[in-house]
Amino acid sequence: SVDMAELQQVASRAIAEATGAEAGFVTGCTSAGIVISVAACMTGLDLAAIERLPDTGGLKDEVVIQKGHVVNYGSLITGDIRLSGARVVEFGAALETGAYQLEAALGEKTAAAVYVVSHHAAPTGMISLPHFAEICHARGVPVIVDAAAEYGWRGFVEAGADLLLFSAQKALGGLTAGVVAGRRDLVRAAHGQSRGIGRPMKAGKEAVVGAIAALKRWRGLDLDGARRETERRAATLAADVTL
């Protein structure tokens, strides 16, 4: 038996140390993290609004995303955004998006902007994360970065992610769970969704403890050495295939 609020506080400190973000918490998976993070950007800490979702009446409820970032990881990312009650606003073309298109997509009803870092996303023609965040922040719009299978989390936070989402079981190598890291106010609002639509997406104590352990293990790994070894194996394979 464990007090989950206290356990999540421990997780928050471990996430902050690993990512450079102000705070964090653990949820069921990264897909759940998308739903919860979008909801947090719409409701803040307004408990009445949290309990009312997916009814978004009176709230900013539009979420913008580049067409080239509308990925499918077993389900469409746009479906997870809509689960919160938000309306999806896609902009740009599949392989070409301009900053002016992002600026045009942002409006009075925009609650958040989603940016995807994934091998599933368009490989070229997308707005870079720093430029994307700069435009959004100039309009007061928070940026949610979905980096489920990625690492280099500090770089995403430094590039402007207000909420950063990644998997506890992919690159991190822990138990199945999702990690949410970012601005303290938004992390608190995201964790507050457990009073509403986030309730069925919660992580159990085993997943939270597993994420904490995996984060601590990660900080001690020789990541540069692992990258060099991977590149060596890839080069050896490529040479054999060429022959």
Backbone torsions as a table, in degrees:
resi	resn	phi	psi	omega
1	SER	NA	140.9	-178.2
2	VAL	-151.3	148.0	174.5
3	ASP	-78.2	112.6	-173.2
4	MET	-65.1	-33.6	178.5
5	ALA	-64.5	-42.2	177.9
6	GLU	-66.4	-39.9	179.2
7	LEU	-64.3	-40.6	177.8
8	GLN	-66.4	-29.8	175.6
9	GLN	-65.6	-40.0	175.6
10	VAL	-63.6	-43.1	178.3
11	ALA	-61.9	-39.8	179.6
12	SER	-58.4	-44.0	179.7
13	ARG	-65.2	-41.3	179.1
14	ALA	-64.9	-39.8	179.6
15	ILE	-67.1	-43.0	179.7
16	ALA	-62.1	-41.8	179.8
17	GLU	-64.3	-37.2	-176.8
18	ALA	-79.2	-30.8	-171.5
19	THR	-109.4	-19.1	-174.2
20	GLY	82.1	3.4	177.4
21	ALA	-78.6	168.2	-179.1
22	GLU	-74.1	-33.1	-175.1
23	ALA	-161.2	176.4	177.9
24	GLY	-170.3	171.2	172.7
25	PHE	-156.9	169.0	-175.5
26	VAL	-112.4	133.7	178.0
27	THR	-124.9	-171.6	-171.9
28	GLY	-64.6	-39.9	179.8
29	CYS	-168.8	175.3	-179.4
30	THR	-67.9	-34.8	176.9
31	SER	-59.2	-43.5	175.0
32	ALA	-62.9	-36.8	179.0
33	GLY	-60.1	-34.8	177.8
34	ILE	-64.7	-49.5	179.6
35	VAL	-57.6	-49.4	-174.9
36	ILE	-67.0	-40.6	-178.4
37	SER	-67.4	-41.6	176.2
38	VAL	-61.8	-44.0	178.6
39	ALA	-59.7	-41.8	-179.1
40	ALA	-61.7	-38.9	-180.0
41	CYS	-69.2	-24.9	178.5
42	MET	-83.8	-38.3	-171.2
43	THR	-100.3	-26.0	-167.6
44	GLY	59.0	-140.5	-179.9
45	LEU	-99.0	17.8	178.4
46	ASP	-72.5	102.7	-174.0
47	LEU	-62.6	-36.0	179.0
48	ALA	-63.3	-40.5	178.3
49	ALA	-68.5	-38.6	178.2
50	ILE	-60.6	-43.9	-178.2
51	GLU	-71.9	-20.6	-176.1
52	ARG	-86.1	-24.8	-178.2
53	LEU	-57.5	145.8	11.9
54	PRO	-84.6	13.8	171.5
55	ASP	-75.8	114.0	-175.3
56	THR	-105.1	18.5	-178.9
57	GLY	-53.1	128.3	178.8
58	GLY	82.9	-2.9	-178.6
59	LEU	-105.2	154.2	164.3
60	LYS	-65.2	125.8	-171.7
61	ASP	-137.0	17.7	177.1
62	GLU	-100.5	138.7	178.1
63	VAL	-126.4	122.9	-176.9
64	VAL	-95.3	147.0	179.4
65	ILE	-154.9	140.2	176.7
66	GLN	-67.5	141.3	179.5
67	LYS	-56.6	-36.9	179.9
68	GLY	-69.2	-7.0	178.1
69	HIS	-107.6	7.9	176.1
70	VAL	-82.5	85.7	-172.1
71	VAL	-97.3	163.2	176.4
72	ASN	-121.6	115.7	179.6
73	TYR	-115.9	33.0	-172.8
74	GLY	116.1	-25.1	168.8
75	SER	-149.6	161.7	-179.8
76	LEU	-74.8	140.0	177.8
77	ILE	-60.8	-31.6	179.6
78	THR	-65.2	-29.9	176.4
79	GLY	-65.4	-40.8	178.5
80	ASP	-67.1	-37.7	177.2
81	ILE	-62.1	-43.6	-177.6
82	ARG	-69.4	-26.1	178.2
83	LEU	-57.5	-27.3	180.0
84	SER	-76.0	-14.8	-174.2
85	GLY	103.8	-4.8	-177.7
86	ALA	-75.3	158.2	173.4
87	ARG	-100.8	132.5	-179.4
88	VAL	-87.1	132.3	174.3
89	VAL	-118.8	102.4	177.3
90	GLU	-85.4	144.7	178.3
91	PHE	-142.2	158.4	-178.6
92	GLY	82.6	-174.3	177.5
93	ALA	-109.8	170.6	-173.4
94	ALA	-58.1	-38.1	-176.7
95	LEU	-124.2	15.3	-179.9
96	GLU	-156.6	117.7	179.3
97	THR	-134.6	135.6	179.7
98	GLY	-108.3	153.7	179.1
99	ALA	-59.1	-35.3	-179.8
100	TYR	-62.9	-29.8	178.6
101	GLN	-71.6	-36.6	175.0
102	LEU	-64.6	-46.2	-179.5
103	GLU	-59.2	-38.3	180.0
104	ALA	-71.7	-29.3	-177.8
105	ALA	-76.4	-24.5	-179.1
106	LEU	-77.8	132.2	-178.3
107	GLY	-146.9	-170.3	-177.5
108	GLU	-65.2	-23.5	-178.1
109	LYS	-96.6	2.0	-176.9
110	THR	-72.7	122.4	179.3
111	ALA	-97.1	-31.8	-175.6
112	ALA	-164.3	164.2	174.0
113	ALA	-126.6	134.1	-178.7
114	VAL	-106.1	133.1	178.7
115	TYR	-124.5	131.6	-175.2
116	VAL	-111.3	129.9	172.5
117	VAL	-113.6	105.4	-173.2
118	SER	-165.3	152.9	173.4
119	HIS	-68.1	-14.6	176.8
120	HIS	-76.9	-24.0	-174.6
121	ALA	-76.7	163.4	177.8
122	ALA	-56.5	132.0	-174.9
123	PRO	-76.7	-20.1	-177.7
124	THR	-141.0	165.2	170.7
125	GLY	82.1	3.8	-179.5
126	MET	-94.8	156.9	176.0
127	ILE	-68.6	136.2	178.6
128	SER	-67.1	153.3	-178.6
129	LEU	-59.3	-46.6	179.9
130	PRO	-59.2	-41.1	179.5
131	HIS	-69.7	-40.9	177.4
132	PHE	-57.2	-49.3	-178.4
133	ALA	-65.9	-38.9	179.8
134	GLU	-59.6	-45.0	-179.6
135	ILE	-65.6	-44.9	-178.9
136	CYS	-65.1	-44.4	-177.2
137	HIS	-66.1	-31.8	177.1
138	ALA	-63.3	-23.2	178.6
139	ARG	-103.5	7.2	179.1
140	GLY	74.3	24.0	-177.5
141	VAL	-103.3	123.8	178.0
142	PRO	-72.5	148.9	-178.1
143	VAL	-109.8	124.8	176.1
144	ILE	-102.7	121.5	-179.8
145	VAL	-106.4	118.1	175.6
146	ASP	-92.1	106.3	179.2
147	ALA	-125.5	52.0	-168.1
148	ALA	-50.4	-49.5	-174.0
149	ALA	-103.0	10.4	-173.7
150	GLU	-100.2	167.0	167.1
151	TYR	-131.6	-166.5	-168.6
152	GLY	79.2	38.9	-172.1
153	TRP	-64.5	-36.1	179.4
154	ARG	-60.1	-37.4	179.5
155	GLY	-64.0	-37.8	178.8
156	PHE	-67.9	-40.5	178.0
157	VAL	-64.0	-45.5	-179.8
158	GLU	-65.3	-28.3	-179.9
159	ALA	-77.7	-10.1	175.2
160	GLY	124.2	8.4	178.1
161	ALA	-67.5	123.9	174.4
162	ASP	-84.6	-33.1	170.5
163	LEU	-133.6	126.1	-179.6
164	LEU	-114.5	130.5	-177.2
165	LEU	-118.3	132.6	173.2
166	PHE	-151.4	163.4	-174.1
167	SER	-85.6	141.9	175.3
168	ALA	-81.0	-17.8	-173.2
169	GLN	-108.1	-5.4	-179.1
170	LYS	-90.8	-105.0	-179.2
171	ALA	-58.2	-34.2	-176.4
172	LEU	-72.3	-27.5	174.1
173	GLY	75.4	24.3	179.1
174	GLY	-100.7	-157.7	176.0
175	LEU	-77.8	164.3	-178.7
176	THR	-62.9	121.5	178.6
177	ALA	-174.8	169.8	174.7
178	GLY	-121.6	141.7	179.8
179	VAL	-108.2	130.6	175.2
180	VAL	-115.0	124.7	-179.9
181	ALA	-131.8	149.7	176.7
182	GLY	158.8	-152.6	178.9
183	ARG	-59.7	137.3	-175.6
184	ARG	-58.2	-42.2	-177.3
185	ASP	-65.2	-39.2	-179.6
186	LEU	-74.7	-35.4	176.2
187	VAL	-63.7	-41.5	177.5
188	ARG	-62.2	-41.8	179.3
189	ALA	-66.7	-36.7	178.4
190	ALA	-66.7	-45.2	178.6
191	HIS	-64.1	-31.0	179.0
192	GLY	-66.2	-16.6	178.6
193	GLN	-66.4	-9.4	175.1
194	SER	-64.5	-13.8	174.4
195	ARG	-87.0	2.0	-178.3
196	GLY	-144.3	-122.7	-174.4
197	ILE	-67.2	-17.5	179.0
198	GLY	-79.2	-8.6	-176.4
199	ARG	-59.0	-46.1	-179.7
200	PRO	-77.7	1.4	-178.5
201	MET	-108.0	8.3	-173.2
202	LYS	-66.9	156.4	174.1
203	ALA	-96.5	141.2	174.8
204	GLY	-76.9	169.8	-177.1
205	LYS	-61.2	-32.7	179.7
206	GLU	-64.2	-41.4	-179.9
207	ALA	-67.0	-39.8	-179.7
208	VAL	-66.9	-46.3	177.5
209	VAL	-61.8	-40.5	178.4
210	GLY	-62.0	-40.1	178.9
211	ALA	-66.3	-41.4	178.0
212	ILE	-60.4	-46.9	-179.9
213	ALA	-62.8	-42.1	-179.1
214	ALA	-65.7	-38.9	178.4
215	LEU	-64.9	-42.3	178.6
216	LYS	-65.8	-40.2	176.9
217	ARG	-63.0	-41.7	-177.1
218	TRP	-59.0	-38.9	-176.6
219	ARG	-66.5	-19.0	179.8
220	GLY	-98.0	-0.6	-177.5
221	LEU	-78.9	150.2	172.7
222	ASP	-88.2	85.2	-174.1
223	LEU	-69.8	-36.4	177.8
224	ASP	-64.4	-40.4	177.7
225	GLY	-64.5	-41.3	178.5
226	ALA	-64.3	-38.9	178.5
227	ARG	-65.0	-43.6	180.0
228	ARG	-62.7	-40.3	179.1
229	GLU	-65.6	-40.8	177.6
230	THR	-62.8	-43.2	179.2
231	GLU	-65.4	-36.5	177.7
232	ARG	-63.5	-45.0	179.5
233	ARG	-64.4	-41.0	179.5
234	ALA	-64.0	-40.6	179.7
235	ALA	-65.3	-40.3	178.0
236	THR	-63.0	-44.3	178.7
237	LEU	-63.0	-44.3	-178.7
238	ALA	-62.2	-40.0	178.6
239	ALA	-65.3	-40.6	178.5
240	ASP	-64.9	-41.4	-179.8
241	VAL	-64.9	-39.8	-179.7
242	THR	-62.4	-41.5	179.6
243	LEU	-66.6	NA	NA
